[in-house]
Amino acid sequence: MSQTTPNHTQVVSGWAGHDKSGKVTPFTFKRRENGVDDVTIEVSYCGICHTDIHYLKNDWGITRYPVVPGHEITGVITKTGSNVKEFKVGDRVGVGCLACSCLECEYCKDSQEQYCDKHQFTYNGIFWDGSVTFGGYSKMLVADRRFVVHVPEGLPMDAAAPLLCAGITVFTPFKDYNLLEGPSKKIGVVGLGGLGHLAVKFGKGFGHHVTVISTSPSKEAEAKVRLGADDFLVSTDTEQMEAGKRSLDFIIDTVSAVHPLGPILELLKVKGTLSIVGAPAEPMGLPSFPIIF
């Protein structure tokens, strides 16, 4: 698959991975001209997501090298296409994981483009014109207006960037399982990385009792003092995990490495919910008895 098509004439500098080493080096490439539905964005910030590391190292076996990662992008619009009415030059905007989708299926029409069979990612995807997409580890980006969002004036651009992947990833389960408002629930957050710390902040912000579950005892102070978590469990401490058995209504598992799910499931109340949003490179075993009983 070619990486550029005839309308890719804008020379851009960025950072790319070229092999499984996981290292990025300076890289010059071409982006498409601004189309009628496009906006051109001068990149201000781009968060580092664990997905970027997976792609750089080809952990999932699907990387197209060279790969320019980055899908937590904020910046300022410098050009708009003729069909673009919702944005103007100078607007502060963000771009997340998706570059395009079919726009016609039931999921696209329901603003659930991530479930579209034809969606393509902001990097390592294939755009409508057949070119490979390159992400936000670069100085500028051309994006379809339908996959761009406004960044509110009161929100710093550097703080907004992680919300475009890590933020929406953990916000969605709160929304889908009716946890944005209503009675307080006991929420568990597995892992305290990029996703986990935002899940804790959302959980507390929505009025829930939040317990962090981690393999690292050293993260207890960060969880409780800095982020406001109510409780902390060390997942390798059998006594702590036994004491927490059937205590949680809902658990968000954010860990991107393979880990045992059995002890996590035991923390759920009967008819509780486990939402897995981390993406380990290898399959994880799912024990049946904690699910049944």
C-alpha atoms as one frame of an Amber mdcrd trajectory, in Angstrom:
protein
   0.000   0.000   0.000   1.438   3.359  -0.999   1.943   5.873   1.781   1.119
   8.899  -0.342  -1.217   9.676  -3.216  -0.879  12.457  -5.820  -2.508  15.103
  -3.607  -0.023  14.515  -0.780   2.237  17.496  -1.358   2.658  19.057   2.098
   6.060  18.192   3.548   5.885  17.629   7.307   8.453  16.792   9.962   7.658
  14.386  12.766   8.832  11.325  14.670   8.465   7.754  13.455   9.244   4.208
  14.449  10.874   2.048  11.791  11.185  -1.318  13.528  10.247  -3.281  16.649
  12.820  -1.517  18.829  10.169   0.939  19.994  12.434   3.897  19.276  11.280
   6.976  17.365  13.556   9.118  15.233  13.044  12.316  13.190  11.063  11.602
  10.045   9.986  13.721   7.083   6.847  12.730   5.192   3.972  14.186   3.166
   0.391  14.955   4.129  -2.550  15.493   1.804  -3.707  18.919   0.724  -6.599
  20.383   2.702  -9.806  19.006   1.140 -13.312  20.453   1.149 -14.205  18.601
   4.377 -10.795  19.013   6.002  -9.124  21.277   8.502  -5.382  21.769   8.756
  -4.101  21.839  12.330  -0.829  23.125  13.722  -0.113  20.575  16.451   0.421
  22.039  19.918   0.489  18.875  22.038   0.209  15.134  21.569  -0.166  12.719
  24.455   1.715   9.426  24.658  -0.711   6.514  24.867   0.297   2.928  25.650
  -1.264   2.070  22.295   1.576   4.056  20.711   4.077   1.735  22.388   2.171
  -1.344  21.225   2.250  -0.081  17.640   5.887   1.001  17.782   6.909  -2.476
  18.968   4.405  -4.246  16.706   3.001  -6.053  19.745  -0.252  -6.743  17.905
   1.397  -7.783  14.627  -0.378  -5.122  12.531   2.081  -2.215  12.405   2.873
  -0.628   9.045   6.374   0.819   9.261   7.301   3.606   9.235   4.657   4.492
  11.824   4.083   8.025  13.121   2.125   7.493  16.357  -0.093   9.879  18.285
  -3.872  10.078  18.688  -4.220  12.476  21.611  -3.744  15.617  19.556  -4.520
  19.250  20.304  -3.704  22.232  18.146  -4.903  25.320  16.317  -6.661  25.381
  12.945  -4.716  27.148  10.200  -6.940  26.302   7.214 -10.483  25.076   6.544
 -12.185  23.463   3.551 -15.194  24.927   1.750 -17.658  22.525   3.422 -16.415
  23.294   6.927 -18.877  25.477   8.833 -18.344  24.382  12.442 -14.686  25.438
  12.628 -12.692  28.506  11.643  -9.042  29.488  11.448  -7.676  30.053  14.948
  -9.998  27.585  16.695  -8.495  25.369  19.401  -9.305  21.774  18.492  -8.540
  18.156  19.233  -8.262  14.919  17.257  -8.558  11.478  18.806  -8.242   7.898
  17.606 -10.310   7.958  14.411  -9.482   9.415  11.001 -12.545   8.223   9.083
 -15.440   5.770   8.878 -18.159   4.936   6.355 -20.547   7.594   7.798 -23.529
   5.543   6.583 -23.919   2.448   8.781 -26.125   2.219  11.880 -23.164   2.860
  14.161 -21.959   5.948  12.321 -25.483   7.376  12.300 -25.633   6.810  16.067
 -22.292   8.610  16.668 -20.640   5.259  17.430 -18.120   5.376  14.595 -15.637
   3.263  16.546 -17.857   0.238  15.839 -18.035   0.892  12.094 -16.549  -1.998
  10.103 -14.775   0.526   7.883 -13.343   2.874  10.498  -9.681   3.787  10.197
  -7.359   5.081  12.868  -5.539   8.395  13.046  -2.314   6.498  12.445  -1.467
   3.088  10.993  -4.789   3.132   9.144  -5.778   3.441   5.489  -7.543   6.699
   4.642 -10.280   7.074   2.019  -7.700   7.959  -0.641  -5.727   4.759  -0.006
  -2.857   6.398   1.859  -1.449   5.261   5.199  -2.429   7.592   8.045   0.242
   9.283  10.161  -0.470  10.548  13.672   0.219  13.471  15.932   3.935  13.046
  16.602   4.357  15.767  13.991   4.117  19.504  13.476   0.843  19.549  11.540
  -2.136  17.380  10.722  -4.896  17.390   8.104  -8.114  15.946   9.530 -11.667
  15.403   8.339 -13.956  17.883  10.125 -16.250  15.086  11.309 -13.457  13.667
  13.457 -12.376  16.944  15.056 -13.687  18.455  18.300 -13.502  21.900  19.877
 -11.283  22.405  22.933 -13.026  24.771  25.398 -11.201  28.026  26.068 -10.902
  27.323  29.781  -9.170  23.977  29.274  -5.369  24.056  28.796  -4.326  22.395
  25.551  -1.772  20.122  27.232  -4.374  18.882  29.731  -6.941  18.369  26.970
  -4.743  16.069  24.875  -4.962  12.914  27.072  -8.743  13.269  27.235  -8.943
  12.428  23.517  -8.013   8.780  24.115  -7.430   7.925  27.772 -10.203  10.267
  28.847 -12.909   9.110  26.457 -11.886   5.474  26.965 -12.710   5.545  30.674
 -15.539   8.084  30.389 -17.504   5.835  28.034 -18.128   3.014  30.566 -19.369
   5.585  33.085 -21.784   6.865  30.449 -22.851   3.475  29.084 -23.567   2.039
  32.537 -25.455   5.092  33.846 -22.772   6.184  36.295 -22.679   9.871  35.368
 -25.400  10.720  37.859 -27.662   9.021  40.352 -26.864   7.164  43.568 -23.255
   6.703  44.606 -21.745   3.337  43.701 -18.641   1.508  44.822 -16.270   1.669
  41.863 -13.005  -0.220  41.423 -10.192   0.982  39.161  -7.569  -1.612  38.228
  -4.235   0.013  37.412  -3.084   3.574  38.013  -1.494   4.546  34.718  -2.737
   6.950  32.061  -6.229   5.452  31.938  -6.447   4.611  35.617  -5.750   8.031
  37.055  -8.436   9.562  34.823 -10.892   6.832  35.833 -10.282   7.722  39.490
 -10.862  11.419  38.810 -14.050  10.722  36.856 -15.295   8.338  39.524 -14.805
  10.884  42.287 -16.163  13.668  40.104 -19.380  11.724  39.562 -19.774  11.155
  43.294 -18.728   7.517  43.661 -16.686   5.649  46.269 -13.487   4.682  44.431
 -11.113   1.836  45.243  -7.840   1.530  43.337  -6.487  -1.995  42.757  -2.789
  -2.120  41.894   0.235  -4.409  42.054   2.317  -1.452  43.302   1.981  -0.578
  47.015   3.984   2.580  46.326   1.054   4.041  44.374  -1.261   4.187  47.394
  -0.266   7.728  48.338  -0.782   8.958  44.780  -4.169   7.260  44.581  -5.476
   8.600  47.876  -3.702  11.910  48.437  -3.276  13.239  44.919  -6.328  11.751
  43.192  -8.747  11.372  46.099  -9.384   7.619  45.975 -11.189   6.273  49.032
  -9.488   2.873  49.305  -6.498   1.018  47.908  -5.970  -2.718  47.436  -2.708
  -4.419  46.532  -3.813  -7.095  44.084  -0.996  -9.470  45.078  -1.941  -9.281
  48.772  -4.324 -12.203  49.290  -5.576 -10.903  52.642  -6.495  -7.506  51.225
  -8.192  -9.061  48.208 -10.133 -11.480  50.396 -11.286  -8.606  52.592 -12.527
  -6.785  49.495 -14.492  -9.742  48.133 -17.973  -8.838  46.786 -17.572  -5.192
  47.754 -17.700  -3.397  44.387 -20.597  -2.590  42.070 -18.473  -1.775  39.040
 -14.832  -2.262  38.034 -12.901  -0.573  35.223  -9.805  -2.603  34.348  -7.275
  -0.303  32.667  -4.168  -2.516  32.696  -2.422  -3.016  29.348  -0.385  -6.056
  30.432  -1.585  -9.628  30.897  -2.831 -10.168  34.465  -5.126 -12.618  36.293
  -8.806 -11.705  36.095 -10.019 -14.198  38.700  -9.074 -12.132  41.777 -10.547
  -9.021  40.139 -13.867 -10.730  39.448 -14.058 -11.880  43.069 -14.220  -8.230
  44.151 -17.530  -7.702  42.340 -20.874  -7.922  44.031 -23.367 -10.393  42.584
 -24.583  -8.886  39.283 -21.689  -6.430  39.327 -20.009  -5.266  36.123 -16.426
  -5.544  34.886 -15.453  -3.231  32.019 -12.082  -4.008  30.416 -10.539  -1.058
  28.586  -6.847  -2.009  28.695  -5.504  -3.870  25.660  -2.814  -6.448  26.540
  -0.800  -7.828  23.655  -1.627 -11.424  24.637  -5.021 -13.056  25.382  -6.076
 -13.187  29.023  -7.675 -16.220  30.635 -11.227 -15.789  31.889 -12.120 -18.125
  34.780 -15.698 -19.379  34.751 -16.514 -19.844  38.443 -16.182 -16.183  39.513
 -18.535 -15.304  36.643 -21.100 -17.976  37.491 -21.050 -17.539  41.255
